Amino acid sequence: MSAVKIILALALALILSFTLVGCGKGGLPQEEIDRIIENVTTAQYDTVTMDMDMAMTVTVEGGDEPGEITMVADGTGFMDMVNREMKMTMNMTVDIPELGEQEMATEHYIVGGWMYTGVDVPELGKQWVKMELSEGMWQQQSQVEQQIELLKTAVEIKSLPDESVGGTDCYVFEVVPTMEALGELLSQQTSGMGGMDFGEFDLADLFKEMTVKEWIAKDSYRVMKTEIDMVMEMSPADVGATEADFEKMTMDINIGQRLYDYNQPVSIILPPAALDAEEMPY
């Protein structure tokens, strides 16, 4: 599998995966930290709206496609936790040596027990596929489940000065989650994507650096903003490739996300074209 295909699969998984939460030791007393953690893990909501952006620089050494690849992406969407529905739209631009700038637009819906994905294909328009929604798939999409698990396993945590996000007073925390937890999360999100199953690889070893900053609302203990910086480094053996694909790949990734309009009404309507989506096995 080529380096470009591996990069695209990992990038999409990262976009879908990383809404991370953490709190811990630092300027606040430990008992206060413990109280905040408990409140964050038990905070409830019915709906939430999300905006995100991502920038990634990939350096590929060796193989048929060496060079530097840049990628930027942005997305917006919302989740209805009560009815188990979701909508997310994403736009991605990739600048690849020899190929130039490539654009990709995707839509993701969870409606009526199915997950629908639409991808714009040149000259063919938007192509739709669907998968029957399982309990595990919903949990993978649920930001709450991901946040709680990564919060519980965070190992390096620092409280920072309070800040305001959109007029809401927030606690600010800097977190380094465990590599094992991140590897497990990425394995879940990439399972079966693009013909690749990253679940069989030790993805925790791919993360060389990781910092997460979280802004937590003081009044509701809900996540208001997330900033993530990470460096991943991999060899062909790490991702089931060969030395003909590449010798070494380094990814420098920055992800930002804002969550807002908690418990506000949302309307998730599946596009008519998606009703004819081809069913894909999970």
N, C-alpha and C positions, 0 to 999 in steps of 0.2 A: 504494500500500500504506500502511495507516495506521501512525501512530507506534507504537501498542501492538503491532502484529504485528512490526514491526522490532525493538522492545525484547525481545519474547519470543524471537525467533529468535537475537538476539545473546546474550541471557542464557544460553540453553541451550548455545550453542556455547562460551561462556566456561567454564561449569561442566564441560563435557566436555574442554576443551582444556588448561587451565592447571595443569600440574604442572611447575614450572620449576626449573632448577638453575643455579647459578653460583658461581664461586670466583674469587679474584683478588687484586689488589694491596691492601695495607693493612698491618696490624700484623705479618704474617708475612713472612719473607724470600722473595724472588721464587722461589728454587729450591725452597722448601718449598711455595709456592703451585703451582708447576708439577707437583710430585710429587702433590699432592692432586688436582689436575685430572685427571691421567693415571689415578689410581686410581679416581676417580669414574666416568670415562667407560668404564672397563673392568670395573667391578664387575658381577658376575653374580648372578642369582637365578632360581629356578624359579617361585615364587609370592610374592604380596604382597597384604596387605589395606590398604584405604584408607578413611579418613573425611574428609569435607569439609564446609565451610559457606561460605555466600556471602551478602553483604548489598549491596544496590545502591539508590542513589537516583538517579532520573532526572528532570531538569527539562526540560520541553517548552515551547518558546516558539512561539506562533503556531499556525495550523492549527485543525482542528476539535476537537482534544483537548489543549489547553494545560493546564499544571499540573504537579504533582509526583507521580511514581509511585515507590512503594517496593516492594522485592522482597527476600525472604529465602528461602534454600534450604539444604537439607542432604542429604547422601547418604552411602552406604556401599557397599562392594563389594570384590571381589578379582579378581585376574588369575592365570591359570595360563599361564605363558609357554611351557612345554614342549608342552602340548596345544592351545595357542591357544584358550583359553576365557576368558570373562569374565562376571561378573555385577555390575550396578550398579543400586541403587535410589535414587531421588531424590524429594524432596518440595519443592514450590515454592509460596510464597504471594505473591500480587501484590495490592497495594492501588492501585486505579486510580480517579481522580476520576470521579464520576458512576456508575461501575459497582460500586464498593465492593471488598471483598476477594474475590479469586478464588484457588482452590487447584488445584494440579495434582500428580498423583503419576505417576511413570513408572518402568518397569523396562527394563533393557537387558541382553541376553544375547548372547554369542557362543558358539555350540555347533555342532559338526558342519559347519563351513564356512559357517554362516549367522549374520547379525546380526538379532536379534529385538528389537523395541521395543513395549512395551505402555503405553498411556496410558489413565488413567481418564477416561471421558467421562460427564458427568451423564446419568442416566436410561438409559444404554446399558451401563454397566459398563466393564470393561477391553477396549480394542480393540487388536488386535495386527497389526503389519506385519512383514515380513522382507525382507532383501536378501542376496543371495549375497555371501559375504565375499571380497574381493579382497586382494591383497598390500598395496595402498595403504591400504585400509580398516583392516587390522590394524595397520599402522605408525602410522596416525593415532590408534588407541586405545592403542598401546604407550607407556607413560610413559617407558620408557628412551630410545626414539628422540627424543622431544620434549626430554627433559632434556639429552641429549648435544648436540643441535643448538643449543639456546639457550645452553648453556654455552660452546660454541665461538665463538659470535658476540657474547657479552657484551662491552660496551665500557666500562662504569663499574662498578668492583668494589672492595669494601672489606671487609677482615676485621674482625670484631667479637670481643669477649671470648667465650671458650668458655662453653657452657651444657650442661645435662643435659636430655634428653627421655626420659621414661619410664625413668629410671635409666641411660640410655646417654649417655656423654660425647660431646659433639658440637663440631665446628668450626661457627662461625656466620659467614655471609657475607651482605653486602648487595650486590645486583646490579641494574644497569639494563641489560636486554637491548637489542639493537638493535631499533628500530621495524620495520625491514624483516623481521626474523625473526619478530616477533610478528604482523605483518600476514600473512605467508605461512602461519603456523600457523592463524590464525583463518580465512583463506580456505579452507584445506583442510577445517576442521571445519564451516564453514557452507555448503560447496558443495552446492547442491540442497536445503537445509533449507527447509521451508515454502514451496516455490515460488520461493525466492530463491537467487541464486548470487552470493555476496559476492566470489567469486574474480575477478570482472571489475572490482572497485573497488580503489582504492589504499588499503587499510585501514591501512597504516603511518601515513598522515597523520591518522588518527582518534585515535591515542594522543598525548595531550598530556603526561601524566606517567605514570611507571611505576617502582615500586620493588618489589624482590623480596628477601625474606630466606629463607635456606636453612639448615637444621640438618643437618650431615653427620656420620654416626657415625664416630668416630675409629678404631674397630676394624675396620669392614667397608667404610667409604667409601660407605655407602648413604644415600639421602635419608631422613630421619626426620620432617621437618616443613617446611612451606612457608607463608609469609605473603606475600600480594600486595596491593598498593594501586595502583590505576590511575585515571586520569581520561581519559575519551574525550569528544570533542566532534565533532559532525557537522552538516553542512548537508544539505538534501534531495538535492543532487547527489551527495554522498558515497555514498549508499546507494540510488540509483535511485528516490528519492521525488520529490514535487513540493512546491511552497510551499503547496499546499492541505493537505498532510499535516502539515507543520510548517515553521517558519522556522529553528529551531536546537534542537539536543538535546544535553544534557550529562549524562554518566553518571559517577557517583562509585562505584567498585566496590572491595570488600574481599573477598578469598578466602583461606581457610585450609584447609590439608590436612595430615593426619597419615598416615604410612605405617608399617606395623608388621607383625609376624608374618611376616617374610620366611622363605621356604622351609618354611612350615608347611603341612600337608595342607589342601586345600580341596575342597569338593564343590559342583559347579555342575550343578544339575538344572533343565532347562527345564520350566516349567509346562505341563501337558497342553493348556491352552487355546491356547498359542502354536503348537501343531502345525498349527492351522487358520489361521494368519496369512496375510493377503493378501500376495502377493509384490509388492514395489515395485522399479522400476528404480533403479540407482545413478546 
